[in-house]
């Protein structure tokens, strides 16, 4: 069964290309401890059906999906973002 997990923060790289900006995603476990995954690990987990991620935008849950750039690179974005993954990039930095 796929676990639905809320992303609360991200760590960004120093790259300007929005497809290469996210290094890690993170959030809180049910017990209040923090979790963090690299973007490649999160992509693998989504593709294997292990996890389904979402963010909360203006009180609405928005799904995070794996997208492929025009250069063939996989990256994370929200379903409502079109080409630019701004909902994820606007999250605070993970500790």
MOPAC internal coordinates of N, CA, C and O (Angstrom, degrees):
PM7 1SCF
backbone

  N    0.0000 0     0.00 0     0.00 0    0    0    0
  C    1.4462 1     0.00 0     0.00 0    1    0    0
  C    1.5206 1   109.82 1     0.00 0    2    1    0
  O    1.2310 1   120.62 1   -44.38 1    3    2    1
  N    1.3134 1   116.42 1   135.62 1    3    2    1
  C    1.4499 1   122.24 1  -178.80 1    5    3    2
  C    1.5213 1   110.42 1   -76.72 1    6    5    3
  O    1.2310 1   120.64 1   -48.09 1    7    6    5
  N    1.3320 1   116.37 1   131.91 1    7    6    5
  C    1.4576 1   121.07 1   175.64 1    9    7    6
  C    1.5188 1   109.74 1   -88.06 1   10    9    7
  O    1.2310 1   120.00 1   -48.03 1   11   10    9
  N    1.3375 1   117.61 1   131.97 1   11   10    9
  C    1.4676 1   123.13 1   177.66 1   13   11   10
  C    1.5225 1   107.48 1   -93.69 1   14   13   11
  O    1.2310 1   120.31 1   -61.33 1   15   14   13
  N    1.3236 1   117.01 1   118.67 1   15   14   13
  C    1.4547 1   122.70 1  -170.83 1   17   15   14
  C    1.5235 1   110.44 1  -127.20 1   18   17   15
  O    1.2310 1   121.03 1   -47.45 1   19   18   17
  N    1.3266 1   115.63 1   132.55 1   19   18   17
  C    1.4659 1   121.04 1   179.35 1   21   19   18
  C    1.5252 1   110.67 1   -86.83 1   22   21   19
  O    1.2310 1   120.78 1   -49.31 1   23   22   21
  N    1.3149 1   116.11 1   130.69 1   23   22   21
  C    1.4645 1   122.60 1   174.56 1   25   23   22
  C    1.5257 1   106.94 1   -89.89 1   26   25   23
  O    1.2310 1   120.82 1   -52.71 1   27   26   25
  N    1.3301 1   116.05 1   127.29 1   27   26   25
  C    1.4617 1   121.47 1  -179.29 1   29   27   26
  C    1.5229 1   113.46 1  -110.53 1   30   29   27
  O    1.2310 1   120.47 1   161.54 1   31   30   29
  N    1.3469 1   116.71 1   -18.46 1   31   30   29
  C    1.4582 1   119.53 1  -176.30 1   33   31   30
  C    1.5226 1   110.03 1  -154.49 1   34   33   31
  O    1.2310 1   120.81 1   -15.69 1   35   34   33
  N    1.3074 1   116.06 1   164.31 1   35   34   33
  C    1.4593 1   122.46 1   176.47 1   37   35   34
  C    1.5248 1   108.95 1  -139.68 1   38   37   35
  O    1.2310 1   120.71 1   -21.56 1   39   38   37
  N    1.3125 1   116.25 1   158.44 1   39   38   37
  C    1.4598 1   122.60 1   166.21 1   41   39   38
  C    1.5118 1   105.90 1  -113.36 1   42   41   39
  O    1.2310 1   121.06 1   -46.62 1   43   42   41
  N    1.3215 1   115.58 1   133.38 1   43   42   41
  C    1.4624 1   121.00 1  -176.84 1   45   43   42
  C    1.5177 1   110.98 1  -105.37 1   46   45   43
  O    1.2310 1   121.28 1   -28.12 1   47   46   45
  N    1.3093 1   115.16 1   151.88 1   47   46   45
  C    1.4579 1   120.91 1   172.65 1   49   47   46
  C    1.5244 1   107.45 1   -83.86 1   50   49   47
  O    1.2310 1   120.51 1    -1.95 1   51   50   49
  N    1.3149 1   116.64 1   178.05 1   51   50   49
  C    1.4624 1   120.18 1   177.18 1   53   51   50
  C    1.5349 1   112.00 1   -90.57 1   54   53   51
  O    1.2310 1   120.34 1  -169.25 1   55   54   53
  N    1.3150 1   116.95 1    10.75 1   55   54   53
  C    1.4648 1   121.04 1   179.32 1   57   55   54
  C    1.5167 1   110.50 1   -82.00 1   58   57   55
  O    1.2310 1   120.67 1   -28.39 1   59   58   57
  N    1.3225 1   116.32 1   151.61 1   59   58   57
  C    1.4638 1   120.78 1  -179.07 1   61   59   58
  C    1.5233 1   113.50 1   -93.26 1   62   61   59
  O    1.2310 1   120.40 1   159.36 1   63   62   61
  N    1.3188 1   116.84 1   -20.64 1   63   62   61
  C    1.4658 1   120.63 1   178.99 1   65   63   62
  C    1.5259 1   108.49 1   -67.26 1   66   65   63
  O    1.2310 1   119.41 1   -59.24 1   67   66   65
  N    1.3456 1   118.74 1   120.76 1   67   66   65
  C    1.4673 1   119.93 1  -176.88 1   69   67   66
  C    1.5248 1   113.59 1   -60.64 1   70   69   67
  O    1.2310 1   119.57 1   158.55 1   71   70   69
  N    1.3217 1   118.42 1   -21.45 1   71   70   69
  C    1.4591 1   121.23 1   178.97 1   73   71   70
  C    1.5219 1   112.11 1   -76.42 1   74   73   71
  O    1.2310 1   120.38 1   160.48 1   75   74   73
  N    1.3453 1   116.89 1   -19.52 1   75   74   73
  C    1.4691 1   122.07 1  -179.21 1   77   75   74
  C    1.5194 1   112.35 1  -111.96 1   78   77   75
  O    1.2310 1   119.32 1  -170.70 1   79   78   77
  N    1.3117 1   118.89 1     9.30 1   79   78   77
  C    1.4702 1   121.42 1  -173.11 1   81   79   78
  C    1.5192 1   114.17 1   -79.83 1   82   81   79
  O    1.2310 1   119.34 1   149.34 1   83   82   81
  N    1.3146 1   118.86 1   -30.66 1   83   82   81
  C    1.4646 1   120.31 1  -174.10 1   85   83   82
  C    1.5216 1   109.97 1   -88.35 1   86   85   83
  O    1.2310 1   121.32 1   -57.15 1   87   86   85
  N    1.3192 1   115.08 1   122.85 1   87   86   85
  C    1.4628 1   121.89 1   177.43 1   89   87   86
  C    1.5241 1   110.10 1   -97.02 1   90   89   87
  O    1.2310 1   120.60 1   132.09 1   91   90   89
  N    1.3418 1   116.45 1   -47.91 1   91   90   89
  C    1.4591 1   122.67 1  -178.99 1   93   91   90
  C    1.5207 1   110.05 1  -136.12 1   94   93   91
  O    1.2310 1   121.15 1   -23.72 1   95   94   93
  N    1.3271 1   115.40 1   156.28 1   95   94   93
  C    1.4553 1   122.35 1   168.73 1   97   95   94
  C    1.5238 1   106.75 1  -121.60 1   98   97   95
  O    1.2310 1   120.58 1   -24.51 1   99   98   97
  N    1.3313 1   116.49 1   155.49 1   99   98   97
  C    1.4551 1   118.10 1  -178.37 1  101   99   98
  C    1.5096 1   112.19 1  -154.93 1  102  101   99
  O    1.2310 1   121.37 1    -7.33 1  103  102  101
  N    1.3134 1   114.98 1   172.67 1  103  102  101
  C    1.4538 1   121.23 1   179.51 1  105  103  102
  C    1.5108 1   110.61 1  -174.41 1  106  105  103
  O    1.2310 1   120.96 1    21.81 1  107  106  105
  N    1.3237 1   115.78 1  -158.19 1  107  106  105
  C    1.4540 1   121.99 1  -178.78 1  109  107  106
  C    1.5227 1   110.30 1  -119.16 1  110  109  107
  O    1.2310 1   121.06 1   -40.89 1  111  110  109
  N    1.3284 1   115.57 1   139.11 1  111  110  109
  C    1.4578 1   121.64 1   172.32 1  113  111  110
  C    1.5235 1   108.89 1   -78.16 1  114  113  111
  O    1.2310 1   120.40 1   -11.02 1  115  114  113
  N    1.3115 1   116.83 1   168.98 1  115  114  113
  C    1.4526 1   121.84 1   178.84 1  117  115  114
  C    1.5187 1   113.78 1   -58.90 1  118  117  115
  O    1.2310 1   120.40 1   152.43 1  119  118  117
  N    1.3410 1   116.84 1   -27.57 1  119  118  117
  C    1.4607 1   120.61 1  -179.92 1  121  119  118
  C    1.5244 1   112.97 1   -90.10 1  122  121  119
  O    1.2310 1   120.39 1  -174.70 1  123  122  121
  N    1.3512 1   116.87 1     5.30 1  123  122  121
  C    1.4658 1   120.97 1   177.84 1  125  123  122
  C    1.5097 1   115.12 1    90.93 1  126  125  123
  O    1.2310 1   119.64 1   173.21 1  127  126  125
  N    1.3345 1   118.28 1    -6.79 1  127  126  125
  C    1.4587 1   120.09 1   176.27 1  129  127  126
  C    1.5276 1   109.37 1   -76.28 1  130  129  127
  O    1.2310 1   121.02 1   -24.31 1  131  130  129
  N    1.3172 1   115.65 1   155.69 1  131  130  129
  C    1.4650 1   120.90 1  -178.81 1  133  131  130
  C    1.5287 1   111.34 1   -88.15 1  134  133  131
  O    1.2310 1   121.11 1   -31.22 1  135  134  133
  N    1.3351 1   115.49 1   148.78 1  135  134  133
  C    1.4571 1   121.53 1   171.47 1  137  135  134
  C    1.5233 1   107.83 1  -125.78 1  138  137  135
  O    1.2310 1   121.07 1   -25.73 1  139  138  137
  N    1.3270 1   115.56 1   154.27 1  139  138  137
  C    1.4665 1   121.09 1   177.33 1  141  139  138
  C    1.5186 1   108.01 1  -149.94 1  142  141  139
  O    1.2310 1   120.81 1   -42.77 1  143  142  141
  N    1.3381 1   116.06 1   137.23 1  143  142  141
  C    1.4598 1   123.06 1   177.65 1  145  143  142
  C    1.5167 1   109.43 1  -129.49 1  146  145  143
  O    1.2310 1   120.62 1   -32.92 1  147  146  145
  N    1.3230 1   116.41 1   147.08 1  147  146  145
  C    1.4550 1   119.20 1   171.50 1  149  147  146
  C    1.5295 1   108.22 1   -71.52 1  150  149  147
  O    1.2310 1   120.63 1   -23.31 1  151  150  149
  N    1.3164 1   116.41 1   156.69 1  151  150  149
  C    1.4597 1   119.06 1   177.57 1  153  151  150
  C    1.5351 1   111.20 1   -58.87 1  154  153  151
  O    1.2310 1   118.62 1   135.11 1  155  154  153
  N    1.3426 1   120.24 1   -44.89 1  155  154  153
  C    1.4696 1   118.87 1   178.53 1  157  155  154
  C    1.5362 1   112.84 1   -59.68 1  158  157  155
  O    1.2310 1   119.87 1   140.22 1  159  158  157
  N    1.3339 1   117.84 1   -39.78 1  159  158  157
  C    1.4683 1   120.24 1   178.83 1  161  159  158
  C    1.5255 1   111.00 1   -66.47 1  162  161  159
  O    1.2310 1   120.24 1   140.73 1  163  162  161
  N    1.3254 1   117.14 1   -39.27 1  163  162  161
  C    1.4632 1   120.92 1   178.06 1  165  163  162
  C    1.5302 1   110.34 1   -64.14 1  166  165  163
  O    1.2310 1   120.44 1   138.46 1  167  166  165
  N    1.3222 1   116.76 1   -41.54 1  167  166  165
  C    1.4694 1   120.97 1   178.73 1  169  167  166
  C    1.5226 1   110.51 1   -61.60 1  170  169  167
  O    1.2310 1   120.26 1   134.72 1  171  170  169
  N    1.3263 1   117.11 1   -45.28 1  171  170  169
  C    1.4673 1   121.00 1   178.52 1  173  171  170
  C    1.5266 1   110.00 1   -60.66 1  174  173  171
  O    1.2310 1   120.31 1   135.12 1  175  174  173
  N    1.3287 1   117.01 1   -44.88 1  175  174  173
  C    1.4612 1   120.55 1   179.84 1  177  175  174
  C    1.5136 1   113.13 1   -61.87 1  178  177  175
  O    1.2310 1   120.39 1   140.90 1  179  178  177
  N    1.3244 1   116.86 1   -39.10 1  179  178  177
  C    1.4725 1   120.98 1   176.85 1  181  179  178
  C    1.5230 1   109.80 1   -65.86 1  182  181  179
  O    1.2310 1   120.60 1   131.35 1  183  182  181
  N    1.3278 1   116.46 1   -48.65 1  183  182  181
  C    1.4660 1   120.57 1  -177.49 1  185  183  182
  C    1.5236 1   112.40 1   -63.88 1  186  185  183
  O    1.2310 1   120.08 1   149.91 1  187  186  185
  N    1.3223 1   117.44 1   -30.09 1  187  186  185
  C    1.4654 1   120.82 1   179.17 1  189  187  186
  C    1.5293 1   112.28 1   -86.99 1  190  189  187
  O    1.2310 1   120.30 1   178.60 1  191  190  189
  N    1.3367 1   117.04 1    -1.40 1  191  190  189
  C    1.4555 1   120.56 1   179.33 1  193  191  190
  C    1.5217 1   114.38 1    77.51 1  194  193  191
  O    1.2310 1   120.20 1  -166.57 1  195  194  193
  N    1.3258 1   117.22 1    13.43 1  195  194  193
  C    1.4590 1   121.72 1  -179.51 1  197  195  194
  C    1.5229 1   111.66 1   -75.95 1  198  197  195
  O    1.2310 1   120.36 1   138.80 1  199  198  197
  N    1.3489 1   116.91 1   -41.20 1  199  198  197
  C    1.4577 1   122.17 1  -176.78 1  201  199  198
  C    1.5161 1   110.69 1  -131.98 1  202  201  199
  O    1.2310 1   121.40 1   -28.08 1  203  202  201
  N    1.3203 1   114.92 1   151.92 1  203  202  201
  C    1.4613 1   123.27 1   168.62 1  205  203  202
  C    1.5220 1   105.36 1  -129.90 1  206  205  203
  O    1.2310 1   120.40 1   -60.08 1  207  206  205
  N    1.3161 1   116.83 1   119.92 1  207  206  205
  C    1.4592 1   121.22 1  -176.22 1  209  207  206
  C    1.5263 1   110.55 1  -101.68 1  210  209  207
  O    1.2310 1   121.21 1   -23.84 1  211  210  209
  N    1.3309 1   115.28 1   156.16 1  211  210  209
  C    1.4597 1   121.67 1   174.74 1  213  211  210
  C    1.5123 1   109.06 1  -150.09 1  214  213  211
  O    1.2310 1   120.90 1   -18.23 1  215  214  213
  N    1.3220 1   115.88 1   161.77 1  215  214  213
  C    1.4591 1   122.97 1   170.89 1  217  215  214
  C    1.5227 1   107.77 1  -124.31 1  218  217  215
  O    1.2310 1   120.98 1   -20.32 1  219  218  217
  N    1.3028 1   115.74 1   159.68 1  219  218  217
  C    1.4562 1   120.49 1   176.72 1  221  219  218
  C    1.5198 1   107.91 1  -103.96 1  222  221  219
  O    1.2310 1   120.52 1   -58.74 1  223  222  221
  N    1.3339 1   116.62 1   121.26 1  223  222  221
  C    1.4639 1   122.40 1  -178.79 1  225  223  222
  C    1.5238 1   107.76 1  -124.13 1  226  225  223
  O    1.2310 1   120.87 1   -64.95 1  227  226  225
  N    1.3275 1   115.94 1   115.05 1  227  226  225
  C    1.4636 1   121.07 1  -178.74 1  229  227  226
  C    1.5290 1   111.78 1    52.09 1  230  229  227
  O    1.2310 1   120.65 1  -137.72 1  231  230  229
  N    1.3285 1   116.37 1    42.28 1  231  230  229
  C    1.4523 1   121.23 1   178.26 1  233  231  230
  C    1.5173 1   115.42 1    79.73 1  234  233  231
  O    1.2310 1   119.60 1  -179.30 1  235  234  233
  N    1.3075 1   118.36 1     0.70 1  235  234  233
  C    1.4615 1   122.99 1   179.96 1  237  235  234
  C    1.5320 1   109.88 1  -108.09 1  238  237  235
  O    1.2310 1   120.38 1   -39.07 1  239  238  237
  N    1.3214 1   116.88 1   140.93 1  239  238  237
  C    1.4594 1   120.84 1   174.00 1  241  239  238
  C    1.5260 1   108.82 1   -82.41 1  242  241  239
  O    1.2310 1   121.21 1   -51.78 1  243  242  241
  N    1.3155 1   115.29 1   128.22 1  243  242  241
  C    1.4619 1   121.55 1   179.76 1  245  243  242
  C    1.5248 1   107.69 1  -122.54 1  246  245  243
  O    1.2310 1   120.44 1   -54.78 1  247  246  245
  N    1.3235 1   116.77 1   125.22 1  247  246  245
  C    1.4611 1   121.44 1  -177.56 1  249  247  246
  C    1.5176 1   112.12 1   -69.51 1  250  249  247
  O    1.2310 1   121.35 1   -34.38 1  251  250  249
  N    1.3254 1   115.02 1   145.62 1  251  250  249
  C    1.4586 1   122.76 1   173.65 1  253  251  250
  C    1.5213 1   106.72 1  -101.80 1  254  253  251
  O    1.2310 1   120.79 1   -48.14 1  255  254  253
  N    1.3193 1   116.10 1   131.86 1  255  254  253
  C    1.4581 1   121.68 1  -176.95 1  257  255  254
  C    1.5198 1   110.05 1  -128.33 1  258  257  255
  O    1.2310 1   121.41 1   -14.86 1  259  258  257
  N    1.3167 1   114.91 1   165.14 1  259  258  257
  C    1.4640 1   121.32 1   173.33 1  261  259  258
  C    1.5171 1   107.44 1   -89.33 1  262  261  259
  O    1.2310 1   120.92 1   -52.94 1  263  262  261
  N    1.3122 1   115.85 1   127.06 1  263  262  261
  C    1.4562 1   121.45 1   176.99 1  265  263  262
  C    1.5269 1   108.11 1  -119.64 1  266  265  263
  O    1.2310 1   120.85 1   -15.37 1  267  266  265
  N    1.3109 1   115.98 1   164.63 1  267  266  265
  C    1.4598 1   121.63 1   179.03 1  269  267  266
  C    1.5252 1   107.82 1  -123.87 1  270  269  267
  O    1.2310 1   120.79 1   -54.25 1  271  270  269
  N    1.3305 1   116.10 1   125.75 1  271  270  269
  C    1.4584 1   120.28 1   179.39 1  273  271  270
  C    1.5169 1   110.16 1   -70.61 1  274  273  271
  O    1.2310 1   120.67 1   -11.22 1  275  274  273
  N    1.2993 1   116.32 1   168.78 1  275  274  273
  C    1.4702 1   120.10 1   179.65 1  277  275  274
  C    1.5261 1   111.68 1   -63.78 1  278  277  275
  O    1.2310 1   120.68 1   164.55 1  279  278  277
  N    1.3515 1   116.30 1   -15.45 1  279  278  277
  C    1.4658 1   120.75 1   177.70 1  281  279  278
  C    1.5231 1   112.33 1   -95.93 1  282  281  279
  O    1.2310 1   120.36 1  -175.72 1  283  282  281
  N    1.3472 1   116.92 1     4.28 1  283  282  281
  C    1.4521 1   121.48 1   176.52 1  285  283  282
  C    1.5138 1   115.59 1    88.68 1  286  285  283
  O    1.2310 1   119.77 1  -170.60 1  287  286  285
  N    1.3489 1   118.05 1     9.40 1  287  286  285
  C    1.4632 1   121.57 1  -179.79 1  289  287  286
  C    1.5212 1   110.26 1   -89.36 1  290  289  287
  O    1.2310 1   120.39 1   -48.40 1  291  290  289
  N    1.3266 1   116.85 1   131.60 1  291  290  289
  C    1.4597 1   121.12 1   177.42 1  293  291  290
  C    1.5202 1   109.36 1   -81.06 1  294  293  291
  O    1.2310 1   121.09 1   -37.05 1  295  294  293
  N    1.3198 1   115.52 1   142.95 1  295  294  293
  C    1.4669 1   121.09 1   177.88 1  297  295  294
  C    1.5246 1   108.28 1  -153.67 1  298  297  295
  O    1.2310 1   120.93 1   -11.86 1  299  298  297
  N    1.3271 1   115.82 1   168.14 1  299  298  297
  C    1.4579 1   121.65 1   178.75 1  301  299  298
  C    1.5135 1   110.45 1   -97.76 1  302  301  299
  O    1.2310 1   120.99 1   -38.36 1  303  302  301
  N    1.3270 1   115.71 1   141.64 1  303  302  301
  C    1.4589 1   121.73 1   174.54 1  305  303  302
  C    1.5156 1   108.06 1  -153.87 1  306  305  303
  O    1.2310 1   120.87 1   -15.15 1  307  306  305
  N    1.3147 1   115.95 1   164.85 1  307  306  305
  C    1.4569 1   118.97 1   175.54 1  309  307  306
  C    1.5186 1   108.94 1   -90.88 1  310  309  307
  O    1.2310 1   120.97 1   -22.98 1  311  310  309
  N    1.3201 1   115.75 1   157.02 1  311  310  309
  C    1.4591 1   120.08 1  -175.62 1  313  311  310
  C    1.5170 1   112.28 1   -63.15 1  314  313  311
  O    1.2310 1   119.53 1   154.52 1  315  314  313
  N    1.3191 1   118.50 1   -25.48 1  315  314  313
  C    1.4644 1   120.65 1  -176.44 1  317  315  314
  C    1.5221 1   113.56 1   -93.04 1  318  317  315
  O    1.2310 1   119.89 1  -175.69 1  319  318  317
  N    1.3270 1   117.82 1     4.31 1  319  318  317
  C    1.4609 1   120.63 1  -173.01 1  321  319  318
  C    1.5168 1   116.24 1   -89.31 1  322  321  319
  O    1.2310 1   118.90 1   169.78 1  323  322  321
  N    1.3071 1   119.71 1   -10.22 1  323  322  321
  C    1.4563 1   118.56 1  -175.13 1  325  323  322
  C    1.5155 1   109.75 1    64.36 1  326  325  323
  O    1.2310 1   120.10 1    48.73 1  327  326  325
  N    1.3106 1   117.41 1  -131.27 1  327  326  325
  C    1.4626 1   122.23 1  -176.26 1  329  327  326
  C    1.5279 1   112.45 1   -83.28 1  330  329  327
  O    1.2310 1   119.40 1   151.42 1  331  330  329
  N    1.3017 1   118.76 1   -28.58 1  331  330  329
  C    1.4615 1   122.08 1  -175.03 1  333  331  330
  C    1.5294 1   110.80 1  -100.07 1  334  333  331
  O    1.2310 1   119.15 1   -57.02 1  335  334  333
  N    1.3280 1   119.23 1   122.98 1  335  334  333
  C    1.4649 1   121.47 1  -178.83 1  337  335  334
  C    1.5256 1   113.14 1   -81.40 1  338  337  335
  O    1.2310 1   119.75 1  -122.66 1  339  338  337
  N    1.3304 1   118.09 1    57.34 1  339  338  337
  C    1.4558 1   122.14 1  -174.43 1  341  339  338
  C    1.5136 1   114.03 1   -71.15 1  342  341  339
  O    1.2310 1   118.95 1   147.23 1  343  342  341
  N    1.3407 1   119.61 1   -32.77 1  343  342  341
  C    1.4694 1   119.65 1   179.38 1  345  343  342
  C    1.5137 1   110.78 1   -60.48 1  346  345  343
  O    1.2310 1   119.64 1   139.47 1  347  346  345
  N    1.3042 1   118.29 1   -40.53 1  347  346  345
  C    1.4620 1   120.74 1   177.16 1  349  347  346
  C    1.5221 1   111.01 1   -72.40 1  350  349  347
  O    1.2310 1   120.20 1   137.46 1  351  350  349
  N    1.3202 1   117.22 1   -42.54 1  351  350  349
  C    1.4565 1   120.57 1  -177.24 1  353  351  350
  C    1.5288 1   112.24 1   -67.69 1  354  353  351
  O    1.2310 1   120.21 1   159.38 1  355  354  353
  N    1.3273 1   117.20 1   -20.62 1  355  354  353
  C    1.4618 1   119.88 1   179.77 1  357  355  354
  C    1.5286 1   112.94 1   -85.38 1  358  357  355
  O    1.2310 1   119.95 1   174.13 1  359  358  357
  N    1.3449 1   117.70 1    -5.87 1  359  358  357
  C    1.4560 1   120.49 1   176.75 1  361  359  358
  C    1.5286 1   110.26 1   -71.07 1  362  361  359
  O    1.2310 1   120.01 1   -24.85 1  363  362  361
  N    1.3335 1   117.59 1   155.15 1  363  362  361
  C    1.4739 1   119.39 1   178.32 1  365  363  362
  C    1.5118 1   111.45 1   -67.48 1  366  365  363
  O    1.2310 1   121.49 1   -16.49 1  367  366  365
  N    1.3333 1   114.74 1   163.51 1  367  366  365
  C    1.4627 1   121.61 1   177.62 1  369  367  366
  C    1.5228 1   110.04 1   -70.78 1  370  369  367
  O    1.2310 1   120.92 1   -40.38 1  371  370  369
  N    1.3358 1   115.84 1   139.62 1  371  370  369
  C    1.4668 1   121.25 1   174.40 1  373  371  370
  C    1.5257 1   109.59 1   -74.26 1  374  373  371
  O    1.2310 1   120.81 1   -36.31 1  375  374  373
  N    1.3309 1   116.06 1   143.69 1  375  374  373
  C    1.4745 1   118.70 1   175.59 1  377  375  374
  C    1.5235 1   110.86 1   -69.08 1  378  377  375
  O    1.2310 1   120.10 1   180.00 1  379  378  377

